[in-house]
Each structure stands twice: as C-alpha cells, then as structure tokens.
Amino acid sequence: MLFRSSATGSTSIQKQLFVTLTFSLVTIFGVFWWLSQTALHTISESYVLTRLEHDKNLVADHLVRSGDLWMMDHSSIGPIYMTPQSGHYYVIQTPKDTLYSPSLNGFRMLEKASDNIVDIYETKGPMGDVLLVRSESMLLDGQKLRIYIAENHSPIQQMVLRYDLLFALFTLFALLSLYFLHRWLLRRAFNRLNPLEQQLQAFQLGQSLELDKASYPQEVHSLLNSLQLALEKSRLQFEQSRQHNSNLSHSLKTPLNLIFQLIEDQNLQQYPQLREQLKQQSQLILALIERELKAERFAQNQVIAPLPLQDLVTDLQNSFSQLYQQKNIQLHCDFAQDAQLLMEQEDAFELFGNLLDNAYKWAHGNVYCKIDEHGLSIEDDGPGVSDDKLHRLEMRGFRTDETKPGHGIGLSIVKQLAEAYKAKLHFSHSSFGGLKVQVCFKEAQNKFKWLQTPR
C-alpha cells in the first residue's frame, strides 16, 4: 500500500532508492574491482618477473663457453629445466647458435626480437598454455647474448579468473541482499505511518486530528505539522460555514413560519391566486433551506460536545410560545435539571425543534416532554392521528391535514437525524389523546451515549 501509486507518472520512493543504491553500489564495486584486479595482476606479475630474473641469473651462471660456442652445464642447474613441459623454459641466442631448454621438448617458443635491453611479453607454450617471457640482452665474455626465460602463466591467470567470478557473485549477492534489506527497512519505516493512514481514513470533516509525533519518524515531523495546520484551518472554516448556515437557517425559519400563518389568514381568502403563489414560493424557500442544511448537521460528521439540556429546551420553549402565543400552550418537562445532551448543537435543535413544533401545532393546550437515558418522548393532547396514517408520518411531504400550515418535511428530518445517531423513531397514540413520538437510543447505547448527568 505504501509503495502503490494511483497517480499517472508518479515515481515510487522504493524504485528511486533502489536505482540510486544500485548505481552507487555498481560504481563502488566497479572501482574496487578495477583497483583489486590491477593490484592483483601487478603483484602476481611482479612476483613471476622477479623469479624469471633470478632464473636468468641462474642460467647465465651455468653457461659454459668453448671457443665460439656456448653450452649449458645441466649437471647443477636442477631438474626443472630438464623435465619436458615443466612450465619453466629458457632460450639462449648466441652469435653462432640458439640453445633450447630440454623442458621445451622440441617446441619452438616465440623469441620476440627487441631493441630493448629487457623485454616482457606473453606467448603460447608447448601445452597450449600461456607463457610469460622475460628476455634480456647481456654481454658475456665479450659476446652479446640474449636470454629468454619463460614460465607457465596460466595458473595465475586462472586464479585471477576465479577471483573475478567470486567477486562478481559476491557483488550480485551483496546487491540482492542490500535490495531486500533496504526494501524491508523501507516497509518497516513506512509501516510506522500506518496509524496516520488509519487516522486520516477515519477522519471526518469538522473533527480535530491529534497526532503523537513521538510515534512517527523524526523525518516526517515537519509534514505532520503542516498536515495538522491544514486540517485545523479546514476545520475552522467548516465550523464557520456551518455556523453561518445555521444562523441563516434559524433566522429564516421563524419569518417563514409567520408567512405560512399569514397565508392562512382569512384576509387573504379573497386573493386566492396571490395566496397560492405565496404559499408555493414560501414552501420552496423552506424546502431549499432544509435540503441544504440537513446533510451537514448529521452526527457522524460533527464534533460532539456536552450541551446543557435545560438551556436547549428553554430556548425552544420561548420560541414556540411566541410563535403559538394565541394557543397558550403549556410545556411539561420531565428530565434532570443538570442533564447534558451529547449531541451536536444544530442536530439537537433540529431534533427537538421539529418534534416540539409538530406537537405545538396540534396540541389543544399541553405538550409533554420526557427525557431519560433511553431516549426522549414528546406527546400532545391534540386530536391525534388515525392508525392508517401513523406509519406515513415520517414520509417526506406527508401532511395529515392540508388545511393546517406546514410543509411536511419536519418529521422526515427527525427520522434522518435519528438514523444518524443509531436511534429508532416510533409513532403511537398518546394517553393524552394526541400523538406520541419516541426517539429511542436504547439500542445504540453500546456505540453512543447521548445523555449524561454531571457529578
């Protein structure tokens, strides 16, 4: 996952590191191989040439002159030049003759002419092997001689070849080992970023992302700081946008509800066309407001902080008392005075506001609100709803009485909010005669605690 890229043309960090590492290692091993080869060849060749120079002195010491002819005294020179194909050979060019070592066994070794006093070259030997030849021109008893001393160079060359093969295998093994080692180290290092990936995948807009930098490599601390700063700015912008939309929503809802009431006023009955146009446009405005705001106020996208329940209910009670002041509705509440609601503020206003608005609209004089750890229930003493309409109440746009003002989307929003908080919405007949709406959080307690009482 860490090395996979979905963007076209993007380059893997692993690939870049491997290419760079391979190029660096090949260059280093290449230079090291060249230096070791040069040193090995130089040392081995110098060693052989030193021996050939000693052998030249040995051969020169055993040369015997008889008149104008030269002969080799084999009695004390040793068996190495007497044994055929021994790997050690000599050729002596005299003014009158050329002497060959018995070890050549009749093989005519190449005697390369040279104007240099000392010359070094390679040639083919009697067994098809490679001979390293050292020739030296010298003056002995007033005569100019040239002595060629040769030694089989193939064993050393084979040793150097074995060294080259072993070095190549070692280089290949080192490259593969370092590749898999650095691959493992990279995966191990990037695996330390998995918690960050998981946090980002679980991150929701509007939340704060807390990162423990001690859990991550020091090299990415700057990136984490920038990421936290960007997310915090996004969160603040999101909260400001939500707050502005919320203010706009609450500012427009009350005037729109008043407009709905004015539309139903008897004075507008004589203007049916104007009344219908006002009604349609007002409903369109309210529907647009609800559609744009309901999605962003659902619980799974919000930061939830304790909200005083008493303050929430008091605010709503004051608003609905003014809105339905001609009905003189009494709100009866049953909950702990210091209870705190663990819901996002706008969600709470939407949930309680729509339920209380529906209850106030239909109540004759009393609305009952009960809240406990299992959920909330709101009842009214109004005319109630028939059995065949109970299951249709949560349908968007459904209205039990077309003569009453409203737009038919309040309870559908309540249903969506309840689903967002893993709650269940139930409609039933109230013992007070009207409708009873229950939002049950009992089934969601293992995942979400919605009400608490401070100690």
N, C-alpha and C positions, 0 to 999 in steps of 0.2 A: 504493500500500500504506500509506503513511504517513497518507493522508487518509481511508482507508476505516475505518468503524467497524462492528463486528458487534453492539454493544450497542444495544438499543432505547432511543430517547430521547437518545442521546449526540449531542453537537454537535461538528462539525468545527472545528478551530482555524482552518483556512483560511476557512471560512464566517464565523466570528466576526470575524476580522481584516478580511475584505472588507466586511462590513456596517458595522463601525466606521469603516473607512477611507472607504467611500462616503459615510456620513453626515457625517463630518468634512469631506471634500472638498466635498460639495454645500453644506454650511453655509458653508465658507470662500469658495467660488466664488460662492455666492449673495450673501453680504455684499459681496464685491469687485465683483460685477456691479452691485449696487444703488448702491454708492458711485461706481463709474465712470459709470453711467448718470446719476445725479444730477449729478455733476460735469460730464459732457459736455453734458447739457441746460442746466445753469445757464450754462456758459461760452458755448455757442452762442447761447443766447437773449440773454444779456447783450451778446454781440457784435452781434447783429442789432438789439437795442434801442438800443445806442449809435449805430449807423448811422441808425436811424429818428429819433433825437433830433437828429442832425446834419442829416438831411434836413428835419425840421420847421423848423429854423432857416433852412435854405436857402429853403424855400417861403415862410416868413414874410418873409424879406428881399425876395422878389420880388412880394409883394402890393402892388398899387397901388390907392389909393382915389380914386374920382371921385364926389364928392358922398356920397350914402348907399350907393353901390355899390362893390363891391370887384372888382378884376380881377387876373389873373395875367400877369406880364410873361414870356412864354415865350421872348423873344429871347435871354436869357442864362442860363436855368435849366438848359439842357442837354437832349439828346435822350432821356434815359432816361424822362422823363415824357411825351414826345411820341409814343413808339413804342407802337402797340397791343400789349397783352398782354406788356409788357416785364418784368412781375414787380414793378414799382415803381409805386405809385399814391398819390394823395392825394385827399382830400375836405375842402373847407373850408365850414363852416357859418357864414354871416354873419347879421346881423339881418334882412336883406332877401332873401338868396338863398343857394344852395348851389353851390359850384364843384367840378367834377369834372375830374380829370386826363384829357387825351386818351388816355393809355395804357389807361384803363378801356374805351374804345371803346363807350360807352353802357351798360356793365354797372353795375347799381345795387348797390354794395357795402353791406353792412350797416353802418349807422352807429349803433352802440350808445350809447344815452343813458346818461349817468352824471353823478352829482353830484360825483365826484372831479375834482380838477384834472387828474390824469394817470390814464388807464385803459389796460389792456393786455388784449387778448383775441384769439382766433382766429376766423376766419370763412372762408367759401368764396369763392374767386377766380373770375375770368372763365373760366379754363380748367379749372375743376373742381379746381384746386389749393387748398392751404391757405395762407391769408394770416395773417401775424402783424401785428396792428394796434396802433399806439400812438396814442392820442388825448390831446390836451392842450387845456385851456381857457386862453385867454390874452386880455389886454386890449391892444388895439392902436388907437391914435388915439382912445381914449375909448370904443371899441366892443368888446363881448365877442364873441370868435370862438372856434370850436373846430376845431382842425386834426387830421384823421385821416391818418396816414402808414402805409402798408401795404407789406409786402414778401412775395414768394412764399417760404413757409417749407418747402415740400415737399422741395427738395434736401437741406436739412439733416436733415429727418426721415428721408429715405431713407438718408442717410449713417449716421444713428444706427441705423436698422433693419439695415443691412448690418453695422454693428459688433455688434449683438445676435446676428445669425446667426453671424458669425465667432467671437464669444465663446462661443456655445453649441456650435459644432463643436469649438472648441479645448477647451472643458470636457469634452465627450464623449471626444475623443481623449486628453486627459490622464487621465480616469478609466479608460479601457480600457488605456492604457499602464501606468498605475500598478498596475492589477489584474494584468496579465500579469507586470509586473516583480516585484511582491510575491509572486505565485504562484511565479515562478522562484526568487526568493530563498528562499522557504519550502522549496521542494523541495530546493534546494541545501543549506540548513541541515539539513533532516531527513535528507538523504542521508548526512550525516556520522554519523548514528546507525545506519546500516545495519550497520556492523561489530558494534555492540552487539546488534542483532536477530539477526544470524547466530550470535554467540556464545551468546545465550540459546537459540536453536533447537538448537544443538549441545550445550548444557549438559546434563549428566547428574547426577542426584541423587548426592551424595557427592563431587562434584568441587569444586575451588576455582575461582572466576571472577576472573581477574586483568584489570583494566581500566586502560588507559593514559589517564588523564584529559586529558593534553595533546592527545589525538586528538579530543576532543569539545568542543563549545562550552562556554564557562565557565558559561552559564546552567543547564546540566544537571549540573554537578559535584555539587551537593547531592543530586540524585536518584541519581546514581551511587554516592555514599557510602552512602545509605540502602539501595540495592539490594544493594551488596556486603555490608553489615552483615546484611541479612535472609537472603541466601543463605549467608553464613558461619554464622549461627545455625542455619539449616536443615541445613547440612552437619554441624555438630557434633551436633545432635540425631539426625540419621540415623546418624552413626557410633556414637553412644552406644547407640542402639536396636539396631544390628547387633551391637555388641559384647555387649550383654546377651543377645540371642538366640543368639549364638554360644556364649557361656558356658553358657547353658541347654542348648543342643544337646549340647555335649561333656559336660556334667555328667550328662545323662540317657542318653546312648548307652551308656556303659560299664555302668551298672546294668541297662539293658535287655538288653544282650548277656548279662550274667550270668544274668538272669532266663530268657532263652532256653535257656541251658545247663542251668539247674536244671529247666526244664520237661522236658528230655530225660533227666533223671536217672532211674535205674531205680526209685528210691524212690517216684516219683510214678506209676509204671505202674499201681499198684493203685487209683489215683483218676483214672480216665480222664475223667470229666466235669469235675472240677476242673482237670485238666491242659489240657483243650481250652479251657476258659473263660480260663485264664491265658494260654494261647497266643494266643487271639484278641484279648484286650484289650491284651496287650503289643505285638502286631503293629499294632493300631490306633493305639496311642500313638506308636510309632516312625514309622508312615506319616504321621501328622499332623505330627510334628516335621519330617520330611524335606520334606513338601509346603509347609509354611510358610516354611522357611529356604532351600530350594534356589533359589527365584526371585531373592531379594535378594542372593545371593552370586555371581551370574554376572558375568563380567568386564566387560561393556560398561557396567555401572553403577557401577564401582568406581574408586577412585584407586589406581594400581599403584605400589608402591614396591619396591625390591630386597629380597628375602627370602633370608637365608643358607640354602642348601640343606642343608648338613650338620646344622644345628640342627633343621630340619624332619624330616629322616629319623631323626635320633637320638630326637626326641620320640616319633615314631610307633613306632620300634623298641622303645622302653621300654614303651610302652602295650601293644603286641601281644605282647611277651614275657611280660608279666604275665597278659594275657588268655588266651594259649595256652601257659602255662608247662608244662602236662602233656605237650605235644608236643615241647618243647625244639627249636624251630625256629631255624636259623641264617640270618641275613640277609647276603647277599653283595652289596656295593655297588660300582659302577664309575662314578665321576664325580670331577671335580676337587674337592679339599677346600675351595677358596675360591670355588667357583661360587655365584652369586647367581641366585635364581629371580625373574623378572619376572612374577609372578602375585600376585593379591590373596591375602592370607594364608589366609582362610577357604576360598577356591577351592582353594588348594594342599593344605590339609588334607583337603578333601573328595575331591579327585582322587587323591592318593597314599594317603589313608586307606582309601578303598573298594577300591582295587586291591590294596593290601597285605593288607587284611582278607580279601579273597577268596582271595589266594594263601596266606596263613597257614592259612586254614580247610581248604584241600585238600592242602597240602604234607605230605609224609611227614617231611621233616627239613630242607629247604633252600628258600630263596626267593632269587631273583636279580634285582637291580635295576640297570639300566644307564641312565644319563642322559647325553645329549650335546646338541649344538646343534640336532639334527634332531628330538629328542623323547625319550621315555622308553619303556622296555620292562620289564615285570615278568613273571617266569616262576617256576614252581614244579615240584617233582619229584613231584607228586601223580599221581592216576590219569588225569588229562586228561579231555577231552570228545570225544564222538563227532562225526563230520563233520556229521551231520544236526542237531546241537544248537549248532554254532558260531555260525550266523547268528541264533540265537534268544537268545543270551546277553544282548544289550543291550535285550531287551524287558522292560518293567516287570513285575515279579511272576513272571517265569520263574525256576524253580529246577530245576537239573539233578538234584538228589536231594532228595526230600521228607523223607527221614529225617535230613538234616543241618539244624542250626539256621540260621535266616536268614529274610529277608523278601522277597528277590527284587527289590529296588529299587536296590541299590548300583551295579551296572554301568550301569543306565539313567541314574543321576545322573552317572556318569562320562561317558557319551555326551553329555548335555546340556552339561556343562562344556566338553568338547572342542569342541563346536559353537560355544559362546560365544567360544572363543579361536581360531576358524577352523582347528581341528585335525581330523585324521582318526583314527578309532578302528578298530583292526584286531585280530581274534582269529585265532590259529593254534595249531598244535601245537608245544609246546616240545621242544627237543632233549634236555631233561632228563626228559621223559616226561609232564609235566603240560600246563598251559595257558600260552600266551604272549599277553600283552596289550600292544599297542603304541599309544601316542598320538603321532602323527606331526605335528610342527609345521613340517615342511619346506615344505609347500605354502603356509604362511601367513607365511613369512619376510619377504616384501615388505611386509606390513602390520603384522607384530607380531614382535618379537624377544623370546623368552621366557626365554633363558638367557644370562648374561654372566659373564665371569671378570675380576675387578678386576685392574688392572695396578699 
